[in-house]
Amino acid sequence: MSLAGLSPETLEKAKVELKENPDTLHQDIQEVRDMIITRPDIGFLRTEDAFILRFLRARKFNHFEAFRLLAQYFEYRQQNLDMFKNLKPTDPGIKQALKDGFPGVLSNLDKYGRRILLLFAANWDQSRYTFVDILRAILLSLETMIEDPELQVNGFILIIDWSNFTFKQASRLTPSMLRLAIEGLQDSFPARFGGIHFVNQPWYIHALYTVIRPFLKDKTRKRIFMHGNNLNSLHQLIHPEILPSELGGMMPPYDMGTWARALLDHAYDEEADYCPESYTLSVQDLEKDLEKDLSPKTMKRSQSVVEAGLLKRPDKVTSQEDNMKPLLALD
């Protein structure tokens, strides 16, 4: 397989950090592909070499872990079918979220070649699109960017600016919504996240983090940085010369429509009637689906190297009613 597209520096990085060996690439990919037969309950819609390679890179060429991620990728999509219908920039809900900067994407990479994603949380207009629309816009954006082999190796940085994100906005979030995002981004997507940075976060975001922390892997927890209003600590990790002025950087203020225009092109200025209530996928339906048993059908242990129902909950079980309640009460 040709590794065209990887710079010499990135190729060396892939060898050292990811244990990627150009001489055994075909064999590595086939090892993962051969495991597909062990999960007849999942529809593996893509199995081409380049697609499987991104999962190997995301799991440092551990064949078993790469296959587990590949299975979870398609299992997540099977379990949330409505969420992936019409997953394209012109979908009205996705388009609204993109135009408000969900996500924002900086033009410059950091010194490690990582793409930087920005979320300005206060931009969420809850009257115009849902949290699920935001999640869909982020997943669509990542699907587009992960086509780049350089980013498969170098990965991403996520910065969330919580300035002016109100208690009322936060109170709309439920455990099921946040778990849906964690499962989609942490457990089911072949991207390497080098850091997740919170800036200007109010006390109630710390409260939300306490709730979702049990669902995070240790590796993810170690990569979450709470900067508060101390932008100097952010700048020690990400140089201000590539950051917009909102984050104390040397670049102009971020234009929220930059990434949306790149994805939408001529469709950016076309208006579409849309309100969250008209969206066929309701958050309540998602929450109900999340509480169903995730094991598709009983399989003998010898049939599968990865058991069905990979997206398991922590031992503490909460009721469906609890999962639909907001995490923060206004009264």
C-alpha positions in Angstrom: 0.0 0.0 0.0 1.2 3.4 -0.9 1.7 5.8 2.0 1.5 8.8 -0.3 0.1 11.8 1.5 2.3 11.3 4.6 5.1 13.8 4.9 8.5 12.2 5.8 8.2 13.6 9.3 4.7 12.2 9.8 5.8 8.8 8.4 8.6 8.7 10.9 6.1 9.7 13.7 3.8 6.9 12.6 6.6 4.4 12.9 7.8 5.5 16.3 4.5 6.4 18.0 2.0 4.1 16.3 4.2 1.1 15.5 3.2 1.5 11.8 5.4 -0.7 9.5 5.0 0.0 5.8 6.3 -3.5 5.1 3.5 -5.3 7.0 0.6 -2.8 6.2 -1.3 -5.2 4.0 -1.0 -8.0 6.6 -2.1 -5.7 9.4 -5.2 -4.6 7.5 -6.1 -8.1 6.6 -5.8 -9.3 10.2 -8.5 -6.7 11.2 -10.6 -7.6 8.2 -10.5 -11.3 9.0 -12.2 -10.5 12.4 -15.3 -9.1 10.8 -16.8 -12.6 10.5 -16.9 -12.8 14.3 -19.5 -10.1 14.5 -22.4 -11.2 12.2 -24.7 -8.9 14.2 -23.0 -5.8 12.8 -23.2 -4.5 9.2 -19.7 -3.4 8.3 -20.5 -1.1 5.4 -17.0 -0.2 4.6 -14.0 -2.6 4.6 -11.6 -1.0 2.1 -7.9 -0.8 3.0 -7.7 2.9 3.5 -10.8 2.9 5.8 -9.5 0.1 8.1 -6.1 1.8 8.2 -7.5 4.8 10.1 -8.7 2.4 12.9 -5.3 0.8 13.1 -3.7 4.2 13.5 -6.2 5.2 16.1 -5.3 2.2 18.2 -1.5 2.1 17.5 -1.7 -1.0 15.3 -3.1 -3.2 18.0 -5.2 -5.5 15.8 -7.7 -6.5 18.4 -8.3 -2.9 19.7 -8.5 -1.6 16.1 -11.2 -4.2 15.3 -13.0 -3.4 18.5 -13.1 0.3 17.5 -14.2 -0.6 14.0 -17.1 -2.7 15.4 -18.1 0.1 17.8 -18.1 2.6 14.9 -20.7 0.6 13.0 -22.6 -0.6 16.1 -23.1 3.0 17.2 -24.5 3.9 13.8 -26.8 0.9 13.9 -28.1 1.8 17.3 -28.7 5.4 16.4 -30.0 5.1 12.8 -32.0 8.3 12.8 -29.0 10.3 13.9 -27.1 9.3 10.7 -29.9 9.9 8.2 -29.1 12.7 5.9 -25.7 13.3 7.5 -24.6 16.0 5.2 -23.9 19.7 5.5 -27.1 20.8 3.9 -29.3 19.0 6.5 -31.1 21.9 8.1 -30.2 21.2 11.7 -26.6 20.4 10.8 -26.4 23.6 8.7 -27.6 25.8 11.5 -25.1 24.3 13.9 -22.2 24.7 11.4 -23.0 28.3 10.7 -22.9 29.0 14.5 -19.4 27.5 14.6 -20.2 24.0 15.8 -17.4 23.2 15.2 -15.0 25.9 14.4 -11.8 24.8 12.7 -8.6 26.8 12.9 -6.7 27.2 9.6 -3.3 26.6 11.3 -2.1 23.3 12.8 -0.3 23.3 16.1 3.4 22.5 16.3 2.6 18.7 16.4 0.6 18.9 13.2 -2.8 18.5 15.0 -5.9 20.2 13.7 -7.6 22.5 16.3 -11.4 22.4 16.7 -13.1 25.3 18.6 -16.5 25.3 20.3 -17.9 28.6 21.6 -20.6 27.0 23.8 -22.7 30.2 24.2 -23.4 30.2 20.5 -25.9 27.3 20.9 -29.3 28.7 19.9 -31.6 26.2 21.5 -34.6 27.6 19.7 -33.1 26.8 16.3 -31.3 23.4 16.7 -30.8 20.6 19.2 -27.7 19.3 21.0 -28.0 16.2 18.7 -27.7 18.6 15.7 -24.5 19.9 17.2 -23.2 16.4 17.7 -24.1 15.4 14.2 -22.3 18.5 12.8 -19.2 17.6 14.8 -19.2 13.9 13.7 -19.8 15.0 10.0 -16.8 17.4 10.3 -14.6 14.7 11.8 -15.6 12.3 9.0 -14.4 14.9 6.5 -11.2 15.7 8.2 -10.2 12.1 9.1 -9.9 11.5 5.3 -6.5 13.3 5.6 -3.8 10.7 6.4 -1.8 13.3 8.2 -4.6 13.9 10.7 -5.0 10.2 11.2 -1.5 10.1 12.6 -1.3 13.6 14.2 -4.8 13.9 15.6 -6.9 16.7 16.9 -7.1 19.3 19.7 -10.5 20.4 21.0 -11.0 23.8 22.8 -14.3 24.6 24.4 -14.8 28.2 25.4 -17.7 28.4 28.0 -17.8 32.2 28.2 -21.4 33.4 28.6 -22.8 29.9 28.5 -25.7 30.3 30.8 -27.1 28.1 33.5 -30.3 28.0 31.5 -28.4 26.5 28.5 -26.6 24.0 30.7 -29.9 23.0 32.4 -31.1 21.6 29.0 -28.4 18.9 29.0 -29.4 15.4 30.2 -27.2 12.4 31.1 -28.3 10.6 28.0 -27.4 13.5 25.7 -23.9 13.6 27.1 -23.4 9.9 27.1 -24.5 9.8 23.5 -21.7 12.3 22.7 -19.1 10.4 24.7 -20.0 7.1 23.0 -19.9 8.8 19.6 -16.6 10.6 20.0 -14.6 8.7 22.6 -15.7 5.1 22.0 -16.7 4.9 18.4 -14.6 7.2 16.2 -11.1 6.6 14.8 -9.5 9.9 15.8 -6.6 10.7 18.1 -7.5 13.5 20.5 -4.3 15.0 22.0 -6.1 17.4 24.4 -9.5 18.8 25.4 -9.2 22.2 26.8 -12.0 24.0 28.8 -11.6 27.8 29.2 -13.7 30.3 31.1 -15.9 27.5 32.5 -18.4 28.5 35.2 -19.0 26.4 38.3 -21.9 24.5 36.8 -19.7 23.1 34.0 -17.5 21.6 36.7 -20.7 20.1 38.1 -21.6 18.6 34.6 -18.0 17.3 34.3 -18.4 15.5 37.7 -21.5 13.7 36.3 -19.9 12.6 33.0 -16.5 11.7 34.5 -17.4 8.0 35.2 -18.1 7.5 31.5 -14.7 8.8 30.5 -11.7 6.5 30.0 -8.6 7.2 32.1 -6.8 8.2 29.0 -9.5 10.8 28.1 -9.5 12.2 31.7 -5.8 12.8 31.6 -6.2 14.8 28.4 -8.9 17.2 29.8 -7.4 20.5 31.0 -9.5 23.0 33.0 -8.0 26.4 32.4 -10.7 28.6 33.8 -9.9 32.2 33.0 -6.1 31.5 33.1 -5.3 31.7 29.4 -1.6 31.6 30.1 -1.9 27.9 31.0 -3.6 27.3 27.6 -0.9 29.2 25.9 1.8 27.0 27.5 0.3 24.1 25.6 -1.0 25.8 22.4 1.0 28.8 21.1 -1.0 32.0 21.0 0.3 32.8 17.5 -2.2 30.3 16.0 -5.1 31.2 18.4 -7.9 33.8 17.7 -8.1 36.9 19.9 -11.0 35.4 21.9 -8.6 32.9 23.4 -5.9 35.5 24.0 -4.2 34.7 20.7 -2.5 36.8 18.0 -4.9 35.9 15.2 -8.1 38.0 14.4 -11.4 37.0 16.1 -12.6 33.7 14.8 -15.2 33.9 11.9 -17.8 31.3 12.9 -18.8 30.7 9.3 -15.3 29.7 8.1 -15.7 25.9 8.4 -19.4 26.0 7.4 -18.5 27.8 4.1 -15.8 25.2 3.4 -18.4 22.4 3.7 -21.4 24.1 2.3 -19.9 26.2 -0.5 -22.7 27.8 -2.5 -25.4 26.3 -0.2 -24.1 28.5 2.7 -26.4 31.4 1.9 -29.5 29.3 1.0 -32.1 29.6 3.7 -34.0 26.5 4.9 -37.0 26.5 7.2 -36.2 24.4 10.3 -37.0 24.2 13.9 -35.9 21.6 16.4 -39.4 20.4 17.1 -39.8 19.4 13.4 -36.7 17.2 13.4 -37.6 13.6 12.9 -35.1 12.5 15.5 -36.2 13.5 19.0 -33.9 13.6 21.9 -36.5 11.7 23.9 -36.4 8.9 21.4 -32.6 8.8 21.6 -32.8 8.6 25.4 -35.2 5.7 25.2 -33.0 3.9 22.7 -30.0 4.4 24.9 -31.7 2.5 27.8 -32.5 -0.5 25.7 -30.3 -3.6 26.0 -27.5 -3.1 23.6 -26.8 -6.8 23.0 -28.3 -7.5 19.6 -28.6 -11.3 20.0 -27.1 -14.0 22.1 -23.9 -15.3 20.8 -21.7 -18.1 22.0 -18.4 -16.8 23.4 -16.4 -18.9 20.9 -18.2 -17.1 18.0 -16.7 -13.7 18.7 -13.4 -12.2 19.6 -15.4 -9.1 20.6 -18.7 -9.7 22.5 -21.8 -8.0 21.2 -22.9 -5.0 23.2 -19.6 -3.2 23.4 -21.1 0.1 24.5 -21.7 -0.9 28.1 -22.9 1.3 30.9 -21.1 1.7 34.2 -22.2 -0.7 37.0 -24.4 2.0 38.6 -27.7 1.8 36.7 -30.0 4.9 36.5 -33.6 4.7 35.6 -34.9 6.0 32.2 -36.7 8.8 34.0 -33.4 9.9 35.6 -31.6 9.9 32.3 -34.2 12.2 30.8 -34.0 14.7 33.6 -31.8 17.8 33.2 -28.5 17.6 35.1 -29.0 21.0 36.5 -32.3 22.2 37.9 -33.3 25.8 37.6 -35.3 25.8 40.8 
